[in-house]
Amino acid sequence: MKFFGITLLILIPLVVLSLGMDILLGFDLDNSIKHAFNPFLVKDPAELILFIILLVLLVFSFFYRKKKKGNTKGQQ
């Protein structure tokens, strides 16, 4: 419960800051809300490619650790 509360206490000011920055940049409130809650709409193609690469590395490292953990259990 504490983890959820801390997450909300950090999330709310960050969303308000993001909305405020978009409004100061000249976007209307509708576009600002869209940008705040769907960050993939405002990414460049290079950023999307980097995100996908990092996501693939994360998935591979998860499976590698799981496989390595399974091999050590079988040896004991």
C-alpha positions as CSV (number, residue, x, y, z in Angstrom):
1,M,0.0,0.0,0.0
2,K,2.9,2.3,0.8
3,F,4.4,1.6,-2.6
4,F,1.2,2.6,-4.3
5,G,0.9,5.8,-2.3
6,I,4.5,6.9,-3.1
7,T,3.9,6.1,-6.8
8,L,0.8,8.3,-6.8
9,L,2.6,11.1,-4.9
10,I,5.3,11.1,-7.5
11,L,3.1,10.6,-10.6
12,I,0.6,13.4,-9.9
13,P,3.2,16.3,-9.8
14,L,5.0,14.9,-12.8
15,V,1.8,14.8,-14.9
16,V,1.0,18.3,-13.8
17,L,4.5,19.5,-14.7
18,S,4.2,17.8,-18.1
19,L,0.8,19.4,-18.8
20,G,2.2,22.8,-17.7
21,M,5.2,22.5,-20.0
22,D,3.0,21.5,-23.0
23,I,0.6,24.4,-22.3
24,L,3.6,26.8,-22.1
25,L,4.9,25.5,-25.4
26,G,1.6,26.5,-27.0
27,F,-0.3,23.2,-27.2
28,D,-4.0,23.2,-26.2
29,L,-5.2,21.2,-23.2
30,D,-6.5,18.3,-25.3
31,N,-3.1,17.7,-27.0
32,S,-1.3,18.2,-23.7
33,I,-3.4,15.5,-22.1
34,K,-2.7,13.2,-25.1
35,H,1.0,13.8,-24.8
36,A,1.1,13.2,-21.1
37,F,-0.8,9.9,-21.1
38,N,0.5,8.5,-24.4
39,P,4.2,9.2,-24.6
40,F,4.7,7.1,-27.7
41,L,2.8,9.7,-29.8
42,V,5.6,12.2,-29.3
43,K,8.6,10.0,-29.9
44,D,10.9,10.3,-32.9
45,P,11.5,7.2,-35.0
46,A,15.1,6.9,-33.6
47,E,13.7,7.0,-30.0
48,L,11.2,4.2,-30.9
49,I,14.0,2.0,-32.3
50,L,16.1,2.5,-29.2
51,F,13.2,1.7,-27.0
52,I,12.5,-1.5,-28.9
53,I,16.2,-2.5,-28.7
54,L,16.2,-2.0,-25.0
55,L,13.0,-3.9,-24.5
56,V,14.4,-6.8,-26.5
57,L,17.6,-6.8,-24.4
58,L,15.4,-6.8,-21.2
59,V,13.4,-9.8,-22.4
60,F,16.5,-11.7,-23.5
61,S,18.2,-11.0,-20.1
62,F,15.1,-12.3,-18.3
63,F,15.1,-15.6,-20.2
64,Y,18.9,-15.9,-19.9
65,R,18.7,-15.6,-16.1
66,K,15.8,-18.0,-15.9
67,K,17.6,-20.6,-18.0
68,K,20.8,-20.1,-15.9
69,K,18.9,-20.5,-12.7
70,G,17.3,-23.7,-14.0
71,N,20.7,-25.1,-15.0
72,T,22.1,-24.5,-11.5
73,K,19.2,-26.3,-9.8
74,G,19.6,-29.4,-12.0
75,Q,23.3,-29.7,-11.0
76,Q,22.8,-29.7,-7.3
